[in-house]
Amino acid sequence: MKAWAVVEAGAPLQEIELPNPEPTGTEVVVEVTHCGVCHSDLHFWKGEYNMGGGKVMRIADRGVTLPRAPGHEIAGRVIAIGPDAQDVAIGDVRVVYPWLGCGHCAACMAEQDNMCTAQRQLGVVQHGGFAAQVVVPHPRYLVDPGGVDLALAATYACSGISVYSALRKVMPLAPDDAVVLIGAGGLGLMGIAMLKAFGHRHIISIDTDADKLAAALAEGATKAIDGRGDDVAARIIEAAGGPVKAVIDFVNISSTARAGLDALAKGGRLVLLGMSGGELTLSLAAMVFRANRVEGSNTGNLQDLRDVIELANSGKLKPTPIHLCPKHEANQAMEDLHHGKVTGRIVLNDD
């Protein structure tokens, strides 16, 4: 099978040939028809993650060997089934949950694979959706998209569940309580759509790109704030009519996290989701006096994927903008995302 793979960190993806997988046990082989391109694919392509304070985590530290086909927002059709796989048939069209754990620990048995400490994610530890086929260890990781367009449904396997999981961490909130979303890219627009689906009415979007702020307002944000400058927290508080109960940082660099924390009301929550790198200095006494919470959010679990797809099928979740790109243009898609030229999500489809 063909795959567009990272062969050398930071170098252009290369088209390589891999053996066609043969499923064993409960494994299922899915032919990839659609695969979203995510910012975490850019970090993977670069070969390292900025951990703040001058520290980096290299992909080898995550158990990765090259070449590796990235891509974890995967949808496609089942083309082969292992002898022990049940409740799945060849030809089934499914979205793939990619954040695979070991499959045996307490977290995995509770369908919390994203919290497993022995990760084997598709598109990271194993070949992902930039390849023609992926191997899924068990049918339980396959979710029926129902009537949702496959290109959009594929993005729910990362952006959808990441946003949903982050929003669950700040709920419950009253519909008119301000929720601040830092970043108006694909995740930020998904956050607006999801909050609207929940009936939320006060959404503040922050970005440094005027076009993305315009897109956020078009998607349903009630206010948009330019994220440049040192007074972002003050402008958030002014726009919200006071300190806020919830900030979700889809960018997550030192300056955005600082602004988010400084804008919080007493008891407010800052959820960190982006992986752009940086660090945050905390006053420990202030954390006690103000009872704030700063929490990381690691994608989402398998039930989150079912919930997001159910929400989309209900008609309540407005589709986010999707830009289709043939798989042989994967390098251009990565470059466009890297240079901030994308509003919404890029999805690779069959050549």
Buried (B, 14 or more C-beta within 10 A) or exposed (E): BBBBBBBEBEEBBEBBEBEEBEBEEBBBBBBBBBBBBBBBBBBBBBBBBBEBEEEEEEBEEEEBEEBBBBBBBBBBBBBBBBEEBEEBEEEBBBBBBBBBBBBEBEBBEEBBBBBBEBBBBBBBBBBBBBBBBBBBBBBBBBBEBEEBBBBBBBBBBBBBBBBBBBBBBBEEBEEEBBBBBBBBBBBBBBBBBBBBBBEBBBBBBBBBBEEBBBBBBEBBBBBBBEBEEEEBBEBBBEBBEEBBBBBBBBBBBBBBBBBBBBBBBEEBBBBBBBBBBBBBEEEEEEEEEBEBBBEEBBBBBBBBBBBBBBBBBEEBBBBBBBBEBEBEBBBBBBEBBBEEBBBBBBBBBEE
